[in-house]
Amino acid sequence: MTESKDESTADGGSAFEGFADAPPWEQRFRAPRVSLPEWAEEAPDRSLFVSNATGTYELYAWDRATGRQRQVTDRPNGTTDGTLSPDGRWIWWFKDSDGDEFGVWMRQPFDGGEDEPAVPGLAPSYPAGLALGRDGTVVVGRSTDEDGSTVHLLRPGAKEPVEIYRHRQSAGVGDLSYDSGLIAVEHTEHGDAMHSAIRVLRTADASVVAELDDTKGGTEELGLSVLGFAPVAGETLLLVGHQRRGRWEPMLWDVATGTETDLRLDLPGDVSAEWYPDGSGLLIVHSFEARSELWRYEIATGALVRVETPAGSVSSATARPDGSVEYLWSSAAHPPVVRSTDGSVVLDPPGPEAPPSVPVEDVWVEGPGGRVHALVQRPAQGEGPFPTVFEVHGGPAWHDSDAFASGPAAWVDHGYAVVRVNYRGSTGYGREWTDALKHRVGLIELEDIAAVREWAVDSGLADPERLVLAGGSWGGYLTLLGLGTQPDAWAVGLAAVPVADYVAAYEDEMEALKALDRTLLGGSPEEVPERFAASSPLTYVDAVKAPVHISAGVNDPRCPIRQIDNYVDRLAARGAVHEVYRYDAGHGSLVVDERIKQVALDLDFASRHLGTPAPQGTRKEVG
């Protein structure tokens, strides 16, 4: 059983002992945070959220009617994947082993009790979507190296699920219709893992009701995403994201008639949406140039009405049954808070608040593929040029935004400028920008980073002798690749959970990522060996001059440990300056102390090789 206990830190007690004595950069990590609460569709007073209140990110139940909060999961490496059944009776959560992302769905009564396997008969797998119906129907998406992608249906009253979909390419559950009669599946049977198609199946017999595929019939392959069935009984409208005009935007697709209704929202940048609970409108999330805002779209009239939010980033939002909107907001300067459009703070976590940081400045630099957007933070004190950290985001289909981030803020506190580049491959700047990195993977992103690096030096922001290339996941990959392909440009490299040996990473990673790599590089290592070699940090390891610090999770299924060891062995063989920190988790850690330790190690490594101030705080955590 996963131990379930009442919240014991509501008064900011022992969990935050010594908080005031910690330096501000540590306080930002230790300060309690909460995610946007999810609410049960038929019991909206029952909510589920994630918090780090105990020092580890875990799931919490919240009964809004009584105010009671209860910790649902309690595991050494944390838990963040969970959802509520529509009736609010059950909390579903994904149980893996020490962050390896391979496991099974469990469930626990909302008011507490024994955990039990949620879908008996299903072996452990990587998760690939989950949909829970109002009538008790369950649809589970799975992925394994042996079976590829499968979708399983558990009907009300049945003892075991039945398989209704199987394919070697990546696929996952999109949504279940209001009456549980229809299932939307996103798939990449065409072989392009970056651009999904949609198939709608009938629950009764798994027959195909409708297909939507924008990868066929044109000169370019375009993606689709399932945003949700209309929350109305008997309705067959499916809200779909598409890229037909060079960006993500929503449309309505009647899966029964095939009718497509183009919304044509006059908003620049990417647009996503979800239904208001009564089905009368759509909550629009508009992302543009590293910031986001909310709108309401009236389906009957086509009217677009602004939902007022502060300037910054809305990382998630939901419309409540009373018509209000709750959203998780932050900016680079201001810590996150869960707000409502009624003016209230929805969920105030227990304990002290995180210190603010400095705002970001927007920089646009001409690069080889067009204008590159970068976000810059500089220390509040002192004049440049500063030692400068290029903090490279992961993904690659992601982007840095004007949102609160404890890692960059820690560097600023220690006198560094921080530059974050939304290189080609990043989202939020149109489909062409996101899709541009195919085949010359890694090298294209580094061209954009190099253009911004040149600006940073020429503008007087950055000290050219004290430039740090850093990042995690895809950002860690670009760090190692950049140290080898641009060896004279960087003074220090800091790579977290990186791809280091692209061929070995492909061999060991989860099946869905193999499909993505084949899409990015145009085939497998056997089919396009020259592309894998050109994009692999291991190819250039002997050219690396800068001291390198690598941190890696030993259970990581995305950037497995063997390929990192291959790279480290090559550094060691020629006596290159490097240090490696291995920790017992997967693709990152959900434990606050572990996150602080890793940042402290990076700060210490940089200070020793650049002559910058040592990390503030207790030195015993470093080493």
ABEGO torsion letter per residue (X at the ends): XBBBBBBAAAAGBAAABGAAABBAAAAAAABBBBBBBBBBAABAABBBBBBAAAGBBBBBBBBAAAGBBBBABBBAAEBABBBBBAAGABBBBBBBBGGAGBBBBBBBBAAEEBBBBABBGBBBBBBBEBBBBAAGBBBBBBBBAAAEBBBBBBBBGBABBBBABBBABBBBBABBBAAGABBBBBBAAAGBAABBBBBBBBAAAGBBABBBBAABGBABBBBBBBAEBBABBGBABBBBBBAAAGBBBBBBBBAAAGBBBBAGBBBBEBBBBBBBAAGABBBBBBBBGGBBBBBBBBAAAGBBBBBBBBBEBBABBBBBAAGBBBBBBBBAABBBBBBBAAGBBABBBBEBBBBBBBBBBBBBBBBAAEBBBBBBBBBABEBOBBBBBBBBBBOABBBBBBBBBAAAAAAAAAGBBBBBBBBBGBBGAEAAAAAAABGBBGAAAAAAAAAAAAAAAAAGABBAABBBBBEBEAAAAAAAAAAAABAAABABBBBBGBBABAAAAAAABBAAAAAAAAAAAGEBAAABAAAAAAABAAAAAAABABBBBBBBBAABAABBAAAAAAAAAAAAAAGBBBBBBBBBBBBEBABAAAAAAAAAAAAAAAAAAAGBBBBBEBAAABX
